[in-house]
Amino acid sequence: MDIQTRTDLLQALRELAERYPYWRFGQLVSNMAGWADAEVWDIEDEQLLAAARQHLDSMKSRDQQGVEAS
């Protein structure tokens, strides 16, 4: 893993923590692994990042659709 991937992953974790403030850190990581259909102890950082980005993008789209429907 390179420093940019780590920086991006930590940024994604920050965004997820803001979206889900009631989740513990371990829950965030575990859920990210689940979104990637991988076990938490086997997942690569790049897979975590991709899963987090995909989830955040889908949530942003859902949020925008909710605003447009209002």
Secondary structure as UniProt FT lines:
FT   HELIX           3..19
FT   TURN            21..22
FT   HELIX           25..35
FT   TURN            36..37
FT   TURN            40..42
FT   HELIX           45..69
//
